[in-house]
Amino acid sequence: MSQESTLVEGLTIQPVPESQRTGKVQHLFSFWFTVQIIPLAVVTGLLGPTIFGLDVGSTILAIVSGSLVGAVFMALHSAQGSKLGVPQMIQARAQFGMYGSVPITVIVVLIYVGWIVSLMVLAQQTLGAVLTGLGHTAGLLLSTALTLTAVVVGYQLILRFNRVMVWLSGLALVLTLVYTGMEAADGGASITGAGGSFTWAGFLGMASVVGVWQLSYAPYVSDYSRYLPSSTSTRAAFWYTYAGTVLGVIGAMTVGAFLVAGLGADGVLADLDNIMPKPVFVFVMLAFFLGAIDAGVINMYGSSLCVLTCIQTFKLNWAPRASARHIVAAVLALAVFVASTTVSDDFMADYTNFILVLAYLLVPWSIINLVDYYLVHKGHYDPESFSDPRSGYGSFNVPALVSYVLGCLVQIPFMSTTLYVGAIAKQTGAVDTSWIVGSIATFLIYLGLLRAWRRQPSPALAPETEMSA
């Protein structure tokens, strides 16, 4: 990955020159493992016993199942980065058209902001558990400021910070598992039997949340593989990303499930103070705090690129540089700070609804992207044409846009949230299978519409994708 002489990244949404695309594909493993060891992932693990009524054992099984499935989509997106050398949402122009991609990109920005708000809230909580005199607003301000600073520096700092955090996060994860397990054993509790009990509705609900967690990285996962050489093996990029994100998610969310066994019904991270020696507790909380900042940086960096992508759509001769990314990031940071100060006390319920809404919006886009890239064009895209509405990609791709809308609508009867339960979900015990139905429907609709529309072949100058490489 790029080893430029200056730490501050100069590129934004332009294709990365081959001369700057250096590094090792193995770094994708440590990068995506580290990104997952964050308090928000731990909180997600808590949802099994606290929201879905599962016991800890069933929760862990749902975590493993959802992660193994959801990470497939995420890693397939990651493998595109080195072949195209552009951010993920610039590539959406190849599927949706130059202007047709704008609404999709705006939706992704809103999703990013939601993630960052959740991350900043938990960063403040973990830091506040150590610095008890730090006020709520001050903690949010500090967390947001640190996130913005790293985004301003850019890609190189993010990579270097992750290489340090992989060790800190891994140690914090192990310590938390050990102490919560010891506490549960000392209390005579069954670790896997703590919490509620197995139900299909709860299991599928938790598995869906975890699967969507993995899928939520799809809009920016290739932002961090685009600096790899174009000769990078697609297979290697897929597996290093897949292994890192799966192991990280399973580890962090299992900690969340174990908290219920070790700490009781709520499993609040700050309660670790009751079962850990003070120095260990401080280390774990600070590691989780830095992990939350790390994840916030990744989300804010990606959302900045998405905003620049939207603006550049209407200013085709504009090549945004670092200063433009800095300004956009500052505006986003302000919005995040304001929004994070208004988060309701019922954070867990709000967060669960947010995760499920992600599925309804991201699943159709992801399926369209993967089908178009791997099955229709077989990795043959011309990144230079992404900014030219006169190219074969056009201004609007009707099959993709129609497929996206229908892919979202078809999920409605299968939705199950505290805000709305669809007609079919009511008949199946409130099991939310919307993302599964949406995936299959979007796949069939998009391929069918492409055949009916008979779209003209697009430019095909980028290297061919070879999963066998």
C-alpha positions in Angstrom: 0.0 0.0 0.0 1.1 3.5 -0.8 4.4 4.6 0.8 4.4 8.3 -0.3 7.0 10.7 1.1 4.3 12.7 2.8 2.0 11.3 5.4 -1.0 13.5 4.3 -2.8 11.8 1.5 -3.1 13.8 -1.7 -5.5 11.7 -3.7 -9.3 11.5 -3.2 -11.6 9.9 -5.7 -9.2 9.8 -8.7 -7.9 6.4 -9.9 -4.7 5.6 -7.9 -1.6 5.6 -10.2 0.2 2.2 -10.4 3.3 3.9 -9.0 1.5 4.6 -5.7 -0.1 1.2 -5.5 2.3 -0.7 -3.3 2.0 -2.9 -0.3 1.0 -6.4 0.7 -2.4 -8.1 0.3 -1.8 -9.7 3.7 -2.4 -6.4 5.4 -6.1 -6.7 4.6 -6.4 -9.4 7.2 -5.0 -7.3 10.1 -6.8 -4.2 8.8 -10.3 -5.8 8.9 -9.7 -7.8 12.0 -8.8 -4.7 13.9 -11.7 -2.7 12.6 -14.1 -5.2 14.1 -12.7 -5.1 17.7 -14.7 -2.1 18.7 -17.3 -1.5 21.5 -20.1 -1.2 18.9 -19.4 -4.8 17.8 -19.4 -5.9 21.5 -22.8 -4.1 21.9 -24.1 -5.9 18.9 -23.2 -9.2 20.5 -25.4 -8.2 23.5 -28.4 -8.0 21.2 -28.9 -11.8 21.2 -29.7 -12.2 24.9 -31.1 -8.7 25.5 -33.2 -7.9 22.4 -33.8 -11.3 20.7 -34.2 -13.3 23.9 -31.5 -15.9 23.0 -29.2 -17.8 25.4 -25.5 -17.1 25.0 -24.8 -20.4 23.2 -27.6 -19.7 20.6 -26.3 -16.1 20.3 -22.8 -17.3 19.5 -24.1 -19.7 16.9 -26.1 -16.9 15.3 -23.1 -14.7 15.3 -21.0 -17.3 13.5 -23.7 -18.1 11.0 -24.5 -14.5 10.1 -20.8 -13.5 9.9 -19.9 -16.4 7.6 -22.6 -15.5 5.2 -22.5 -11.7 5.3 -18.7 -11.5 5.0 -18.9 -13.2 1.6 -20.6 -10.1 0.1 -18.2 -7.8 1.9 -15.1 -9.6 0.8 -16.3 -9.8 -2.8 -16.5 -6.0 -2.8 -13.0 -5.8 -1.3 -11.5 -7.8 -4.1 -12.6 -5.1 -6.6 -10.4 -2.4 -5.2 -7.0 -3.4 -6.5 -8.4 -4.1 -10.0 -10.1 -0.7 -10.4 -8.0 1.6 -8.1 -11.0 3.8 -7.2 -13.3 4.2 -4.2 -16.3 1.8 -4.1 -19.1 4.3 -4.7 -17.3 5.9 -7.8 -17.7 2.4 -9.2 -21.5 2.6 -8.7 -21.6 4.7 -11.8 -20.8 1.6 -13.8 -24.0 0.0 -12.6 -26.4 2.9 -12.1 -25.0 5.4 -14.6 -23.3 8.8 -14.0 -26.3 10.5 -12.5 -28.3 7.4 -11.5 -25.6 6.6 -8.9 -26.2 9.9 -7.0 -29.3 8.8 -5.0 -27.5 5.5 -4.0 -24.4 7.4 -2.9 -26.5 9.9 -0.8 -28.1 6.9 0.9 -24.7 5.5 1.7 -23.6 8.8 3.2 -26.6 8.9 5.5 -25.8 5.3 6.6 -22.2 6.3 7.2 -23.3 9.2 9.4 -25.5 6.8 11.4 -22.6 4.5 12.0 -20.3 7.3 13.1 -22.9 8.7 15.5 -23.2 5.2 17.1 -19.4 4.9 17.3 -18.9 8.3 18.9 -21.6 7.6 21.5 -19.8 4.4 22.5 -16.4 6.0 22.3 -17.6 8.6 24.8 -19.0 5.9 27.1 -15.8 3.8 27.1 -13.6 6.9 27.7 -16.0 8.1 30.3 -15.7 4.8 32.2 -12.0 5.7 32.8 -12.1 9.5 32.9 -15.2 9.7 35.1 -14.8 13.5 35.4 -15.1 14.0 31.7 -18.6 15.3 30.8 -20.8 13.7 28.1 -20.5 16.5 25.7 -16.8 17.0 26.2 -16.3 13.3 25.6 -18.2 13.4 22.4 -16.3 16.5 21.3 -12.9 14.9 22.0 -13.9 11.7 20.2 -15.2 13.5 17.1 -12.1 15.8 17.0 -9.7 12.8 17.1 -11.7 11.1 14.4 -11.6 14.2 12.2 -7.8 14.7 12.7 -7.0 11.2 11.4 -9.3 11.7 8.4 -7.5 14.9 7.5 -4.2 13.1 7.4 -5.7 10.2 5.4 -4.9 6.8 4.2 -1.4 6.3 5.4 -2.2 7.2 9.0 -5.2 4.9 9.0 -3.1 2.0 7.9 -0.3 2.6 10.4 -2.7 3.1 13.3 -4.4 -0.2 12.4 -1.1 -2.1 12.5 -0.7 -0.9 16.1 -4.3 -1.5 17.1 -4.4 -5.1 15.9 -2.2 -6.0 19.0 -4.0 -3.7 21.5 -7.4 -4.8 20.3 -6.5 -8.5 20.3 -5.2 -8.3 23.8 -8.2 -6.4 25.1 -10.5 -8.9 23.5 -8.7 -11.9 25.1 -8.6 -10.2 28.5 -12.4 -9.5 28.4 -13.2 -13.0 27.4 -11.0 -14.4 30.2 -12.4 -12.2 33.0 -16.1 -12.6 32.0 -15.7 -16.3 31.7 -14.0 -16.5 35.1 -16.7 -14.4 36.7 -19.5 -16.6 35.2 -17.7 -19.8 36.3 -17.1 -18.4 39.9 -20.8 -17.6 40.1 -21.7 -21.2 39.2 -23.5 -20.0 36.0 -23.6 -21.8 32.7 -21.8 -19.6 30.3 -23.6 -20.8 27.2 -26.9 -21.2 28.9 -27.1 -17.7 30.3 -29.7 -15.3 29.0 -32.9 -16.5 27.3 -33.5 -19.6 25.2 -33.3 -20.6 21.5 -36.1 -19.6 19.2 -36.0 -19.5 15.4 -37.3 -15.9 15.4 -34.5 -14.8 17.7 -31.8 -16.9 16.0 -32.7 -15.6 12.5 -33.1 -12.1 13.8 -29.6 -12.1 15.4 -28.0 -13.8 12.4 -29.5 -11.2 10.2 -28.1 -8.4 12.3 -24.6 -9.9 12.1 -24.9 -10.5 8.4 -26.0 -6.9 7.8 -23.1 -5.8 10.0 -20.7 -7.4 7.6 -22.5 -6.2 4.6 -22.5 -2.6 5.9 -18.8 -2.4 5.1 -19.5 -3.1 1.4 -19.9 0.6 0.3 -16.3 1.4 1.3 -14.4 -1.9 1.8 -12.6 -1.4 -1.6 -11.5 2.1 -0.5 -8.8 0.3 1.5 -7.7 -2.2 -1.2 -7.5 0.4 -4.0 -3.9 1.2 -3.2 -2.8 -2.4 -3.7 -1.1 -3.2 -7.1 -3.4 -4.1 -9.9 -1.7 -7.5 -10.2 -3.0 -8.5 -6.7 -4.8 -11.8 -6.8 -8.5 -11.5 -6.5 -8.7 -14.7 -4.6 -6.0 -13.5 -2.1 -7.8 -10.2 -1.6 -11.1 -12.0 -1.0 -9.7 -14.5 1.5 -7.5 -12.1 3.6 -10.4 -9.7 3.9 -12.9 -12.5 4.6 -10.7 -14.2 7.3 -9.9 -10.9 9.0 -13.5 -9.6 9.2 -15.0 -12.9 10.2 -12.6 -13.6 13.0 -12.8 -10.0 14.3 -16.6 -10.0 14.3 -17.0 -13.4 15.9 -14.4 -12.5 18.6 -15.9 -9.1 19.5 -19.5 -10.1 19.4 -18.8 -13.2 21.4 -17.4 -10.9 24.1 -20.7 -9.1 24.1 -22.6 -12.4 24.5 -20.2 -13.4 27.3 -20.8 -10.1 29.1 -24.4 -11.3 29.8 -23.1 -14.5 31.4 -20.4 -12.7 33.4 -22.1 -9.4 34.3 -25.8 -10.1 34.2 -28.8 -9.1 32.0 -27.5 -5.7 30.8 -23.8 -6.6 30.2 -22.7 -3.0 30.2 -19.0 -2.6 29.3 -18.4 -0.2 32.1 -19.4 -2.9 34.6 -16.1 -4.7 33.7 -14.7 -2.5 36.5 -16.4 -4.9 39.0 -14.5 -8.0 37.8 -11.2 -6.7 36.5 -8.2 -5.3 38.3 -8.1 -1.5 37.8 -5.0 -1.4 35.5 -6.6 -4.2 33.3 -9.9 -2.4 33.2 -8.3 0.9 32.2 -6.3 -0.8 29.4 -9.3 -2.6 28.1 -11.5 0.5 28.1 -8.8 2.7 26.4 -8.2 -0.1 23.8 -12.0 -0.2 23.1 -12.1 3.6 22.9 -9.2 3.7 20.4 -11.0 1.0 18.4 -14.1 3.1 18.3 -12.1 6.0 17.0 -10.5 3.8 14.4 -13.8 2.6 13.1 -15.1 6.2 13.2 -12.2 7.3 11.1 -12.8 4.6 8.5 -16.5 5.6 8.2 -15.8 9.4 8.0 -13.0 8.9 5.5 -15.3 6.8 3.3 -18.3 9.2 3.7 -16.0 12.1 2.7 -15.1 10.3 -0.6 -18.8 9.7 -1.2 -19.7 13.3 -0.8 -16.9 14.3 -3.2 -18.2 11.7 -5.6 -21.7 13.3 -5.6 -20.3 16.8 -6.1 -17.9 15.8 -8.8 -20.9 14.3 -10.7 -22.0 17.8 -11.5 -18.5 19.3 -11.9 -16.9 16.8 -14.3 -13.7 18.8 -14.8 -13.1 19.1 -11.1 -10.4 16.8 -9.6 -10.9 17.2 -5.8 -7.7 17.1 -3.7 -6.9 16.8 -0.1 -8.2 20.2 0.9 -11.7 19.3 -0.5 -11.7 16.1 1.6 -10.7 18.1 4.7 -13.6 20.6 4.3 -16.1 17.8 3.7 -14.8 15.8 6.6 -15.1 18.9 8.9 -18.7 19.4 7.9 -19.5 15.8 8.5 -17.8 15.9 11.9 -19.9 18.8 12.9 -23.1 17.0 11.8 -22.0 13.9 13.7 -21.3 15.8 16.9 -24.6 17.5 16.8 -26.5 14.3 16.1 -24.6 12.3 18.8 -25.7 14.7 21.4 -29.3 13.9 20.7 -29.1 10.1 20.8 -32.0 8.7 22.9 -31.6 6.8 26.2 -33.0 3.7 24.5 -29.8 3.2 22.5 -30.1 -0.5 22.1 -33.5 -0.5 20.5 -32.6 2.4 18.2 -29.4 0.8 17.2 -31.1 -2.5 16.4 -33.6 -0.7 14.2 -30.8 1.2 12.5 -29.0 -2.1 11.7 -32.1 -3.6 10.1 -32.8 -0.5 8.0 -29.3 -0.9 6.7 -30.2 -4.3 5.3 -33.2 -2.9 3.4 -31.2 -0.3 1.7 -27.8 -2.0 1.2 -28.8 -5.5 0.1 -30.2 -4.5 -3.4 -27.2 -2.2 -4.1 -24.7 -4.9 -3.1 -26.4 -7.6 -5.2 -26.5 -5.3 -8.3 -22.9 -4.4 -7.9 -21.7 -7.9 -7.5 -23.8 -9.3 -10.3 -22.7 -6.6 -12.7 -19.0 -6.8 -11.8 -18.5 -10.6 -11.6 -21.2 -12.0 -13.9 -22.1 -9.4 -16.5 -18.7 -7.6 -17.1 -16.5 -10.2 -15.4 -14.3 -7.5 -13.9 -13.9 -5.5 -17.2 -14.5 -1.9 -16.3 -12.8 1.3 -17.5 -12.3 3.5 -14.4 -11.4 6.5 -16.5 -14.9 6.4 -18.1 -16.6 6.6 -14.7 -16.6 10.4 -14.9 -17.8 10.6 -18.5 -21.6 10.4 -19.0 -20.9 9.9 -22.8 -19.2 6.6 -22.1 -20.9 3.3 -22.3 -22.0 3.6 -18.7 -24.3 6.4 -19.5 -26.2 8.9 -17.3 -28.9 6.5 -16.0 -29.0 2.7 -16.1 -32.7 2.0 -15.9 -32.4 -1.8 -15.2 -30.2 -1.1 -12.2 -32.4 1.7 -10.8 -35.6 -0.3 -11.3 -34.0 -3.4 -9.7 -32.8 -1.4 -6.7 -36.3 0.1 -6.0 -38.0 -3.2 -6.5 -35.4 -4.9 -4.4 -36.2 -2.5 -1.5 -40.0 -2.7 -1.9 -40.1 -6.5 -2.0 -38.6 -6.6 1.5 -41.4 -4.7 3.1 -43.8 -7.6 3.8 -40.9 -9.5 5.4 -39.6 -6.7 7.7 -39.7 -7.1 11.5 -38.6 -4.2 13.6 -40.1 -2.4 16.6 -41.3 0.3 14.2 -43.0 -1.9 11.7 -43.7 -5.6 11.2 -44.6 -6.7 7.7 -47.7 -8.9 6.9 -45.6 -12.0 6.1 -43.3 -11.5 9.1 -46.4 -11.5 11.3 -47.4 -14.9 10.0 -43.9 -16.3 10.6 -43.4 -15.4 14.3 -41.9 -11.9 13.6 -38.9 -13.5 11.9 -37.1 -10.9 9.7 -36.1 -12.6 6.4 -36.3 -9.4 4.4 -32.6 -9.3 3.4 -32.7 -12.9 2.2 -35.8 -12.3 0.1 -34.3 -9.0 -1.1 -31.1 -10.6 -2.2 -32.8 -13.3 -4.3 -35.4 -11.0 -5.8 -32.8 -8.3 -6.8 -30.5 -11.0 -8.3 -33.4 -12.3 -10.5 -34.9 -8.9 -11.4 -31.6 -7.3 -12.4 -30.5 -10.2 -14.6 -34.0 -10.3 -16.2 -34.1 -6.6 -16.8 -30.6 -6.6 -18.3 -31.6 -9.2 -20.8 -34.8 -7.4 -21.7 -33.1 -4.0 -21.9 -30.2 -5.3 -24.0 -27.8 -2.7 -22.7 -24.9 -1.9 -25.1 -21.5 -3.3 -23.9 -19.6 -0.8 -21.7 -15.9 0.0 -22.0 -13.8 -2.9 -20.9 -10.2 -1.9 -20.3 -9.6 -2.8 -16.7 -7.9 -6.1 -15.8 -10.1 -9.2 -15.8 -11.2 -10.6 -12.5 -9.8 -14.1 -11.9 -11.0 -15.8 -8.8 -8.6 -18.6 -9.7 -5.6 -16.2 -9.6 
